């Protein structure tokens, strides 16, 4: 009887030791996660499997729309699902919805996710207004919130995950300046077009490219023709550009904030017979159309934001919060100012990349962000010149 009791006691101690060692192992693995840990194979997410088992409740992902950007269904949703799955989260514990541009729908979806047991929300707000309402509702119900891709001004989220959006704008500005020189645009008369004023990212992008272009305007190197009200609607962007170009026929270069708006401008310029490599435009998002415009010489370049890495960083942060564990400092690598709340928000900020024909093969194609077959359809010669194999 004594031997049996002793054996049981030893087994219990061994089991406890195993739990402690296992706990230390996952703690060490999870604590080693840094903002640069994530790769295209999602393998870094495996360090979070024990945390995923420890956590309670579901995670609700609230995406904004598909009208002005196809990225949310083409990239964000599948990448987020893949990241959570790789971390060991049961698929049933991840609720992903898209509000299709409706603020009331996004608020309703947030409330529904909480009703279904979400303890963490990952929110890409349509606007700061609805974002703040969602975050207040979540706060009232004890649910933690992460702002994803866009910051909610005046919000109450715990963290923010995005790219360094001022740097995105600076890349646009630097790329624009290089392109003006390379395309031999003499006496640049520049129109600056911004994204929607309701999107804080648009404000940060503008801050970045203004930091590059404003000194050139002040020095008299560039002439700033105008800066009309911004939009993310390509049709509206084209209408705006047509009006500006009609009023100011001296415009010979335009800062455009994303690929879709750039394409709207380029389409109009083509109707006027403007040849390639004469009228610089810029963009971001590395869309197929945008990349093809870059290859064809109608767009200077595009900012590539590896959404698969952003999705992993956001999913990792959500898993930490769901488990009630403070994320490591190497993951939360910066702060972002919420000017409306007068507070700094702990942030995970990833690094964007400026893409031209010179590095297209080594970035968006190599990463699988865009398929060479899609990119090169109708652009075989341009792809060959850029070293992109089909």
C-alpha positions as CSV (number, residue, x, y, z in Angstrom):
1,X,0.0,0.0,0.0
2,X,2.8,2.3,0.9
3,X,4.7,1.5,-2.4
4,X,1.5,2.2,-4.3
5,X,1.0,5.6,-2.6
6,X,4.6,6.5,-3.2
7,X,4.4,5.6,-6.8
8,X,1.2,7.7,-7.2
9,X,3.0,10.6,-5.5
10,X,5.9,10.3,-7.8
11,X,3.7,10.1,-10.8
12,X,1.8,13.2,-9.7
13,X,5.1,15.1,-9.2
14,X,6.3,14.0,-12.6
15,X,3.0,15.1,-14.2
16,X,3.3,18.5,-12.4
17,X,6.9,18.8,-13.6
18,X,5.8,18.0,-17.1
19,X,3.2,20.7,-17.0
20,X,5.6,23.2,-15.6
21,X,8.2,22.4,-18.2
22,X,5.6,22.5,-21.0
23,X,4.4,25.8,-19.7
24,X,8.0,27.1,-19.7
25,X,8.5,25.8,-23.2
26,X,5.5,27.6,-24.7
27,X,6.3,30.7,-22.7
28,X,9.8,30.7,-24.2
29,X,8.6,30.1,-27.7
30,X,5.8,32.7,-27.5
31,X,8.0,35.2,-25.8
32,X,10.6,34.9,-28.7
33,X,8.1,36.2,-31.2
34,X,9.2,39.4,-32.8
35,X,7.7,41.6,-35.5
36,X,10.2,40.1,-38.0
37,X,9.5,36.5,-37.0
38,X,6.7,36.0,-39.5
39,X,7.3,34.3,-42.9
40,X,5.3,33.3,-45.9
41,X,5.0,29.7,-44.6
42,X,3.2,30.8,-41.4
43,X,5.5,28.6,-39.3
44,X,6.1,31.1,-36.6
45,X,2.4,30.8,-35.6
46,X,3.2,27.3,-34.2
47,X,4.9,28.9,-31.2
48,X,1.4,30.0,-30.1
49,X,-0.4,26.6,-30.0
50,X,-0.2,26.2,-26.2
51,X,-1.4,29.8,-25.7
52,X,-4.3,29.0,-28.0
53,X,-5.2,26.0,-25.9
54,X,-5.0,28.1,-22.7
55,X,-7.2,31.0,-24.1
56,X,-10.9,31.3,-23.5
57,X,-13.6,32.5,-25.9
58,X,-13.8,33.3,-29.6
59,X,-12.0,35.9,-31.7
60,X,-14.1,38.1,-33.9
61,X,-12.6,39.6,-37.0
62,X,-14.5,42.6,-38.5
63,X,-13.5,43.6,-42.0
64,X,-14.8,46.8,-43.6
65,X,-15.8,46.3,-47.3
66,X,-14.9,45.1,-50.7
67,X,-16.1,48.0,-52.9
68,X,-13.0,50.1,-53.0
69,X,-10.4,47.3,-52.3
70,X,-10.5,43.6,-53.1
71,X,-7.8,43.0,-50.6
72,X,-10.1,42.1,-47.7
73,X,-11.6,39.0,-49.4
74,X,-8.6,38.2,-51.6
75,X,-5.9,38.5,-48.9
76,X,-6.9,39.6,-45.4
77,X,-9.6,37.0,-44.7
78,X,-7.8,33.9,-46.0
79,X,-4.5,35.0,-44.4
80,X,-6.1,35.7,-41.1
81,X,-7.9,32.3,-41.1
82,X,-4.6,30.6,-42.0
83,X,-2.7,32.3,-39.3
84,X,-5.3,31.4,-36.6
85,X,-5.4,27.8,-37.8
86,X,-1.6,27.6,-37.8
87,X,-1.6,28.9,-34.2
88,X,-3.9,26.0,-33.2
89,X,-7.1,28.0,-32.9
90,X,-10.2,25.9,-33.7
91,X,-11.8,27.2,-36.9
92,X,-15.1,27.4,-35.0
93,X,-13.6,29.9,-32.5
94,X,-12.7,32.5,-35.2
95,X,-15.6,34.6,-36.5
96,X,-14.9,36.6,-39.7
97,X,-17.4,39.0,-41.1
98,X,-17.3,41.8,-43.7
99,X,-19.6,44.8,-43.4
100,X,-19.7,45.6,-47.1
101,X,-19.2,49.3,-46.4
102,X,-22.1,49.7,-44.0
103,X,-21.2,51.2,-40.6
104,X,-24.5,50.0,-39.0
105,X,-23.7,46.5,-40.3
106,X,-20.2,46.6,-38.8
107,X,-21.5,47.6,-35.4
108,X,-24.2,44.9,-35.5
109,X,-21.6,42.3,-36.5
110,X,-19.4,43.3,-33.6
111,X,-22.3,43.0,-31.2
112,X,-23.2,39.6,-32.7
113,X,-19.6,38.3,-32.3
114,X,-19.6,39.3,-28.6
115,X,-23.0,37.6,-28.2
116,X,-21.5,34.4,-29.7
117,X,-18.7,34.5,-27.1
118,X,-15.9,36.6,-28.6
119,X,-13.5,37.8,-25.9
120,X,-11.2,39.6,-28.4
121,X,-12.2,41.7,-31.5
122,X,-9.9,42.4,-34.4
123,X,-11.4,45.5,-36.0
124,X,-10.6,47.2,-39.3
125,X,-13.1,50.1,-39.0
126,X,-15.0,51.6,-41.9
127,X,-14.5,54.9,-40.1
128,X,-13.3,56.1,-36.7
129,X,-16.9,56.9,-35.8
130,X,-18.2,53.3,-36.0
131,X,-14.8,52.1,-34.7
132,X,-15.2,54.1,-31.6
133,X,-18.8,52.8,-31.1
134,X,-17.6,49.2,-31.5
135,X,-14.8,49.7,-29.1
136,X,-17.0,51.4,-26.4
137,X,-19.5,48.5,-26.7
138,X,-16.6,46.0,-26.4
139,X,-15.2,47.8,-23.4
140,X,-18.6,47.8,-21.7
141,X,-18.8,44.0,-22.2
142,X,-15.2,43.2,-21.1
143,X,-14.0,42.4,-24.6
144,X,-10.5,43.4,-25.7
145,X,-10.0,45.1,-29.1
146,X,-7.2,45.4,-31.6
147,X,-7.3,47.9,-34.4
148,X,-6.3,46.1,-37.6
149,X,-4.8,48.1,-40.5
150,X,-6.6,51.3,-39.6
151,X,-6.5,53.2,-36.3
152,X,-9.7,54.2,-34.8
153,X,-9.3,57.9,-33.8
154,X,-10.8,58.5,-30.3
155,X,-11.0,54.7,-29.8
156,X,-10.3,52.6,-26.7
157,X,-8.5,49.6,-28.3
158,X,-5.7,47.9,-26.5
159,X,-3.3,47.6,-29.5
160,X,-2.9,48.5,-33.2
161,X,-1.5,46.4,-36.0
162,X,-0.6,47.9,-39.3
163,X,2.3,48.9,-41.6
164,X,4.3,52.0,-40.8
165,X,1.9,54.2,-42.8
166,X,4.0,57.4,-42.6
167,X,6.7,55.3,-44.2
168,X,4.3,54.1,-46.8
169,X,3.7,57.7,-47.8
170,X,7.4,58.5,-47.7
171,X,8.1,55.6,-50.1
172,X,5.5,57.0,-52.4
173,X,7.1,60.4,-52.2
174,X,10.7,59.1,-52.7
175,X,9.5,56.9,-55.6
176,X,7.7,59.8,-57.2
177,X,10.8,62.1,-57.0
178,X,13.1,59.4,-58.5
179,X,10.5,58.8,-61.3
180,X,10.2,62.4,-62.2
181,X,14.0,62.5,-62.7
182,X,14.2,59.2,-64.5
183,X,11.3,60.1,-66.9
184,X,12.9,63.5,-67.5
185,X,9.9,65.5,-66.5
186,X,11.1,69.1,-66.7
187,X,9.5,71.8,-64.6
188,X,7.2,69.4,-62.7
189,X,3.7,70.8,-62.0
190,X,2.4,68.4,-59.5
191,X,-1.2,67.5,-58.4
192,X,-1.4,65.7,-55.1
193,X,-4.4,63.4,-54.6
194,X,-5.2,61.9,-51.2
195,X,-7.2,59.0,-49.9
196,X,-10.5,59.5,-48.0
197,X,-10.3,62.0,-45.2
198,X,-12.3,59.6,-43.0
199,X,-9.4,57.1,-43.1
200,X,-6.6,57.9,-40.7
201,X,-4.3,55.9,-42.9
202,X,-4.8,58.4,-45.7
203,X,-3.7,61.2,-43.3
204,X,-0.5,59.2,-42.4
205,X,0.2,58.5,-46.1
206,X,-0.1,62.2,-46.9
207,X,2.2,63.1,-44.0
208,X,4.8,60.8,-45.5
209,X,4.8,62.0,-49.1
210,X,4.4,65.7,-48.1
211,X,7.6,65.3,-46.0
212,X,9.4,64.5,-49.3
213,X,7.6,66.8,-51.7
214,X,7.0,70.0,-49.6
215,X,10.7,70.9,-49.4
216,X,10.9,70.6,-53.2
217,X,7.9,72.9,-53.6
218,X,9.3,75.4,-51.1
219,X,12.6,75.4,-53.0
220,X,10.8,76.1,-56.3
221,X,11.9,72.8,-57.8
222,X,8.3,71.6,-58.1
223,X,5.2,73.6,-58.6
224,X,2.2,72.4,-56.5
225,X,-0.8,72.9,-58.7
226,X,-3.4,71.7,-56.2
227,X,-4.5,69.2,-53.6
228,X,-8.3,68.5,-54.0
229,X,-10.4,66.6,-51.5
230,X,-9.4,63.0,-51.2
231,X,-11.3,59.8,-51.9
232,X,-10.8,56.0,-52.2
233,X,-13.4,55.7,-54.9
234,X,-11.6,55.3,-58.3
235,X,-14.6,56.7,-60.2
236,X,-14.6,59.8,-58.1
237,X,-10.8,60.1,-58.3
238,X,-11.1,60.1,-62.1
239,X,-13.7,62.8,-62.0
240,X,-11.6,64.9,-59.7
241,X,-8.5,64.5,-61.9
242,X,-10.4,65.3,-65.1
243,X,-11.6,68.5,-63.5
244,X,-8.2,69.5,-62.2
245,X,-6.5,68.7,-65.5
246,X,-9.1,70.7,-67.5
247,X,-8.5,73.6,-65.2
248,X,-4.7,73.2,-65.1
249,X,-3.4,71.8,-68.3
250,X,0.1,72.3,-67.1
251,X,-0.2,69.3,-64.7
252,X,2.5,66.8,-65.8
253,X,2.8,64.6,-62.7
254,X,0.4,63.4,-60.0
255,X,0.9,61.8,-56.6
256,X,-1.9,59.1,-56.4
257,X,-2.4,57.4,-53.1
258,X,-3.1,53.8,-54.3
259,X,-3.2,51.6,-57.4
260,X,-6.9,51.9,-58.0
261,X,-6.9,55.7,-58.0
262,X,-3.8,55.7,-60.1
263,X,-5.4,53.4,-62.6
264,X,-8.4,55.7,-62.9
265,X,-6.0,58.6,-63.7
266,X,-4.0,56.5,-66.1
267,X,-7.1,55.4,-68.0
268,X,-8.0,59.0,-68.6
269,X,-4.5,60.0,-69.6
270,X,-4.5,57.1,-72.2
271,X,-7.7,58.6,-73.8
272,X,-5.6,61.7,-74.3
273,X,-2.8,59.8,-75.9
274,X,-0.3,60.5,-73.2
275,X,2.6,58.1,-73.8
276,X,4.3,55.9,-71.3
277,X,7.1,57.2,-69.1
278,X,6.1,60.8,-69.5
279,X,3.5,61.4,-66.8
280,X,4.4,60.0,-63.3
281,X,1.7,58.5,-61.1
282,X,2.2,56.5,-57.9
283,X,0.3,53.9,-55.9
284,X,0.2,51.2,-53.2
285,X,-1.3,47.8,-52.6
286,X,0.6,46.0,-55.4
287,X,-2.5,45.0,-57.3
288,X,-2.2,43.2,-60.6
289,X,-3.4,46.2,-62.4
290,X,-1.1,48.5,-60.5
291,X,1.9,46.3,-61.2
292,X,1.0,46.0,-64.9
293,X,0.9,49.8,-65.0
294,X,4.3,49.9,-63.4
295,X,5.7,47.4,-65.9
296,X,4.1,49.4,-68.8
297,X,5.6,52.7,-67.6
298,X,2.4,54.5,-66.7
299,X,3.0,54.3,-62.9
300,X,6.3,54.9,-61.1
301,X,5.9,52.1,-58.6
302,X,3.7,50.7,-55.9
303,X,4.0,50.1,-52.2
304,X,3.9,46.4,-51.4
305,X,2.5,45.6,-48.0
306,X,2.9,41.9,-47.3
307,X,-0.6,41.3,-45.9
308,X,0.3,37.7,-44.9
309,X,2.8,39.1,-42.4
310,X,0.3,41.7,-41.1
311,X,-2.3,39.0,-40.7
312,X,0.1,36.8,-38.7
313,X,1.1,39.7,-36.4
314,X,-2.6,40.6,-35.8
315,X,-3.6,36.9,-35.2
316,X,-0.6,36.4,-32.8
317,X,-1.6,39.5,-30.8
318,X,-5.2,38.3,-30.6
319,X,-4.0,34.9,-29.3
320,X,-2.0,36.6,-26.6
321,X,-4.9,38.8,-25.5
322,X,-7.3,35.8,-25.6
323,X,-5.0,33.9,-23.2
324,X,-4.6,37.0,-20.9
325,X,-0.9,37.1,-21.6
326,X,1.0,40.3,-22.2
327,X,2.6,40.2,-25.7
328,X,6.4,40.4,-25.9
329,X,8.1,43.8,-26.5
330,X,9.8,42.5,-29.6
331,X,6.4,42.0,-31.2
332,X,4.9,45.3,-30.0
333,X,7.6,47.4,-31.6
334,X,6.2,50.9,-31.7
335,X,3.5,53.4,-30.8
336,X,1.0,55.3,-32.9
337,X,-0.5,58.6,-31.8
338,X,-4.3,58.8,-31.5
339,X,-4.7,62.5,-31.9
340,X,-8.4,62.5,-31.0
341,X,-7.8,60.6,-27.8
342,X,-4.6,62.4,-27.0
343,X,-2.8,59.1,-26.3
344,X,-0.2,56.8,-27.8
345,X,-1.4,53.3,-28.8
346,X,0.9,50.3,-28.4
347,X,1.5,49.1,-31.9
348,X,2.9,46.4,-34.1
349,X,4.3,48.2,-37.2
350,X,5.5,46.2,-40.2
351,X,7.8,47.4,-43.0
352,X,6.4,48.3,-46.4
353,X,8.4,47.9,-49.7
354,X,8.6,50.1,-52.8
355,X,8.2,47.9,-55.9
356,X,9.4,48.8,-59.4
357,X,10.3,46.5,-62.3
358,X,13.8,46.1,-60.8
359,X,12.6,44.2,-57.7
360,X,9.1,43.0,-58.7
361,X,10.3,39.4,-59.2
362,X,12.1,39.3,-55.9
363,X,9.2,40.7,-53.9
364,X,5.5,40.3,-54.9
365,X,6.2,37.4,-57.3
366,X,8.6,35.5,-55.0
367,X,6.3,35.9,-52.0
368,X,3.4,34.5,-54.0
369,X,1.4,37.7,-53.4
370,X,0.7,37.9,-57.1
371,X,1.0,35.1,-59.6
372,X,3.4,35.6,-62.5
373,X,0.7,34.1,-64.9
374,X,-1.8,36.8,-63.9
375,X,0.7,39.6,-63.9
376,X,2.2,38.7,-67.3
377,X,-1.1,38.1,-69.1
378,X,-0.7,40.6,-72.0
379,X,2.6,41.8,-70.7
380,X,5.0,39.0,-71.6
381,X,7.7,41.3,-73.0
382,X,7.6,43.6,-70.0
383,X,7.7,40.6,-67.6
384,X,10.7,39.2,-69.5
385,X,12.5,42.5,-69.2
386,X,11.8,42.5,-65.5
387,X,13.1,39.0,-65.1
388,X,9.7,37.6,-64.2
389,X,9.3,34.0,-65.4
390,X,5.9,32.7,-66.4
